[in-house]
Amino acid sequence: MNTERLKIFAAKNGIFLALIVLIAVFSILRPNFFSFANGQSILLQAAELGLIAIPAAFLIMSGTIDLSVGSVASVAAITGGLTMSGTGSTLLGFAVAIGTGVVAGALNGFLVAYLRLNSFVVTLGALSVWGGLALLLSDGRTIPRAELPEAFRAIGTLKLGPVPIQIVALLIVIALGWYVLNHTTFGKSVKAIGGNERAARLMGVNVQRSRFLLFVATGGFAALAGLFLSAKVQSANPNIGSGLELEVLTVVLLGGVAFEGGVGRISGVVAGLLFFRVLRAGLVFMQASPFLQTILVGATLIVAVALDSSIQRMIRSSWARLGRKAVAEDPSERQAAPAG
């Protein structure tokens, strides 16, 4: 493997090495950190974040972004909680909550995909809209455990065999995301749109519909994450999704999804998710201040953005040098190359 290809490989897979190093460091500092119980705990804490990060990664690959996912999770938790509190039906509560998320995603998608408004501005505004609606509907209060059906509360501790239901859901979403991205026309069109929207249109890709569907899916999964969080803490809080948007963005960028779109892998997003949660868990083990952990979220996002920019430049530069080398070494390529 020559130097340029080695650089490309390292740039694309650095997060996996960083994850291994991070686990090794915390395991040395705290010998009981590397255990099955702690590993399951980390996965459980990563579940809701991962449910949003996978569809959000598709959005970013397509060249758009959704900053309202945390607020959508909150308003879905509240609409679902109020429905369950009033009717006693867990199923109806789930339907209303997921419907809320889908509607929120559809509205965001319509404004961005069909009215061609800037996704950053639209979803930044939506973050306040959905967050405010959650507070308005709940009158700023938490829906307590006693008002939620026993069947819903049981979801917080439900297991399939030894595996918590949240982890099962995360694994299903990861597998589904991997399959769609790598083995369907829709998945390939997502990268095509983010890489070159004009070329994607010329290839027959329905850019507007694709982006609209991605927003709908992201809203729906954000709502599911809000429900799982509520079941986990046994109450529905109007601020339960606060800060999730920054964590999702951090995970996706750490996972190697290019902020400018067109580049990304589900395996990278999973590695970014695990890195982020292992880091948080390690700080808890080290008894770090919660305020320090909050600072760390912002700092990690800044580092992720900086790395994303640097890595994409390095990859493009390495591929360009490989192309020039191929032309220089192959006489037929050299003759075919345009003059000047």
N, C-alpha and C positions, 0 to 999 in steps of 0.2 A: 504494500500500500504506500503510494508516494505521499509527500508532505502535504500537498493540497487536499487530497482525499482524507488524510488523517485529520486535518483541521476541520473539514466538513463533518466528519464522523463525531469528533469531540464536541463541536458546536451543537449538533443535534441531540447528543446523548449525555451532555454534561449534567443534567438534572438527576439522572440515574446514579452517577458517581457521587454527586453531592448528597443524595439521599443516603447512600451507603455510609459515607463518611460521617454524616450527622448522627445516624444510628450508632455507629462505632464510638463516637465521641461521648454521647450521653450514656452509653453502656459502660464505658470506662469510668465516667464520673459517678454514675449510679448503677452498680452491678445488677440490681433488680429491675432496671429499666427494660432490658431485653427479655421479656417474658411473654408467654401466651396470653395471660390475662391482660397485660398492659397493651399488647398488640391488638387484642379484640376491643379494648376500650378506645384506642386511637381510631380504629375503623368505625366504631360506633359514633364517635364525635365527628368523624369526617363525612358520615352518610348524607346528612341534609345538604351540606356544602357541595358534595359531589353530585347530588341530584340536580342541582342548578348549574354547576360548572360544566357538565357535559353538553347540554344544549346551548349554554352561553358560548362555549368554544366554537360551536358551529356558526353562531351569529358573528363572532369576531373573524372567523375564517372567511365569512362572506363579505367582510368589510364594514360591518355595522357593530353596534354595541348596545347593551341594555343595562343602564345604571339603576333601574327601578326595581330590580328583582327582590331586594330586601323588603321594600315597602309592599310589593305584591304579596310576598309571603305573609306579612303582617295583616294586611286587609283580608286575605283569604282565611287566615287563622281566626280572625274576628267574625267574619260572615259565617264560617262553618261553626264556630263556637256558639254564636247567637242562635243559629238554627237548631243545633243540638240541645241547647239550653231550653229553647221554646217548645220543641217537639219531642225531645227524648230519642230522636232517631239518629244513630251514627251514620247510617247510609245516606240519609238526606243531607246531613251536615257535610259529608265528604263531597256529595254531588254539588252542593251550593258553593263550597270552597273552591273546588277544581273549576267550576263554571266561572267563578269570580276571577281566577287566575287566567283562564282562557280569554275572557272578555277584556281584561287589562292588557294581555299580550296582543289581542286583535286590534285594540285601539292604538297601541304603540306601533304595531305593524302597519296599520292603515296609514298613519301619519308619515311614517318613514318610507314605506315601500311605494305607496300609491300617490301621496302628496309630495314625495321627495324632500321631506324636511330632514334636517341634520339629526342623526340618531342620538348623538351625544346630548344635544340641546333638548330634544323631545323627551328622552328618558330621564334626564336630570330634572326636568320639570315634573315628569310623572312620578319621580321619587317622592316629591313633596305632596303631589295630589293623592296618591294611594296611601301614603303615610298619614296624611291629614284625614282621609276618609276613614281609616282604621280607628283613629282617635275619636272622630265624630260619631261613628256608629256605636262605639263602646262607651262613649261619654268619658273617655280617658281611663276607664277602669279595667282591671283584669277580670276575666270570667273565671271564677274560682273552680276548684276541683269538684265541689259539691254540686255544681250546676251542670256538669258534663256527664254524659251517660257512662256507665261502668264499662260497656263494650269499647268505647273510645279510649278510656283511661288504660284499659288492658293492652292496647296497641303499644303503649310505651314500653312494656316489658315482654311483649309477645316474641316467641322464638319459633323457628322452624328447626326442630332438633336442637342442637347447641348454638345455632346462629340467630342473633336478633333479626327481626323482620326488616329493620332499617338497613342492615348490611346486605340482606338478600335483595332488597329493592335497588340498592346501589350497584350491586354486581350485575343485576339484570339490565340496568340503564347503561352501564359501561359496555356490556356485551352488545346491546342494541346499538349504541352509538358507534362502536367499532365496526359492526357489520354495515350499518347505513353508510358510514364514511368511506369504507373500503370496497364494498361490494354492491353498491347500488348507483344508478344513474344520478339520483338526487344528491348523494354524497359527493360524487365527482363534480357535479354542477356547483356545489357550494364553494369548493376551492376555485373553480373556474371564475365564478362571479367575483370573489375576493382578489384573485390574481389579475384579472383584466375584464372588467364588466362589459366593455364594448365588444370584445372578442366573444365573450359568453353569449351575448345577444345574437351575434352573427352566427353562432353555432346552434341557435334555436332554443337556448335556455330562457325560460320565463323568469326573469330576474325578480320582477315584482312579486309574483306568487310565491317564489322560493323564500324570499326574505320575509314575507308576510307569515308563511307557515312556521318559519324559524322563531319569530316573535311569539306566535301562538303557543308553540311547544315550550318555549322558555317560561312563559307565563304560567302554563299548566304545571310544569315541574316545580316552579317556585312556590305555587300553591300547595303542592304535595309536601314540599319541604316544610312549609309553615305548619301543616297539619301534624307532621311527624314531630316537629319541635314542640308543639303544644301537647301532644300525647306524652312526650318524654318528660316534660316538666309538670304535667297534669293540670295545666291551666292554659287559657288563651289570652295572651298579652298583646296589646296593640303595638308594642315595640319589639316583638319577638324576633323580627327579621332585621332589626337595626344593625347596620354595618356589614351585612352579608354581601352587598354589592362590591365593596372593596376587597373582601376576602375572595370572592369569585374571580374578580379581575386579576388579583395577585396569583391565584392558583393557575389560571389559564395562561398567563404570560410566563410564569415560571415553567410551565409545561411545554414551552416552545412554540405556542401559537403566536404567529406574527400579528402585532397590533394593526398593521396595515392591511391584513387579510391575505388569503391565498395559501397560507402555510400552516400546518398543524397536524398532530397525531393524537389519537385518544390515549395511547400508552403514555405519551408525554404529559397529558393533562392528569392522568392518574398519578404519575410520579410527582408532579407538582402538588397535587392534593395531599399525598402522603408526606412530602417534605414539609409542607406548611403545618400539617397537624402534628407531625413528629416534633417539629420545632416548638409548637405551643405546649405539647405534652412534656417535652424536656424541660421547658422553663418552669412548668408547674412542679415537676419533680425536684428542680433546683430551688424551689420556693421563691421564685422571682416575683417581684411586685406586679400586681395586675395592671398598674399604670404603665410599667415597663412593657408588658405584653401589648398594650394598646399602641404604644410608640412603635413597637416592632412591626405591627401590621402595616402601618404607613411606611416605615423604612423598607420593609420587604417589597412593597409595591413599587417604590422608587427604584430599588435595585433591579426588580424584575423588568421594569420599563427600560432601564439603562442597558441591561443585558440583552433584551429583545432587540433594541436598535443596533447594538454592537454585533450581535450574532448574525443578524440578517445581512449587515454590511459585509461581514467576513465571509459568509457563505457565498454571496453574490460575487465578491472579489475572487474567491478561490475557484468558483466555477468558470469565471471569465478567464483566469490564468490557465485553467485546464483546457479551455477551448482554444486559446491562442497556441498552447503547446501542441495540441492535436493538429492544428493547421500547419504549424512549423514542421512537424515530423512526418506528415502525410502529403506527398507531392500532389496527389489528386485533390486533396482538400485545399492546398495552396492555390492550385490552378482555378478551383471553383470559387475561391474567395474574391469578392469584388475589389477592383483596383481602388487605391486610396483609402 
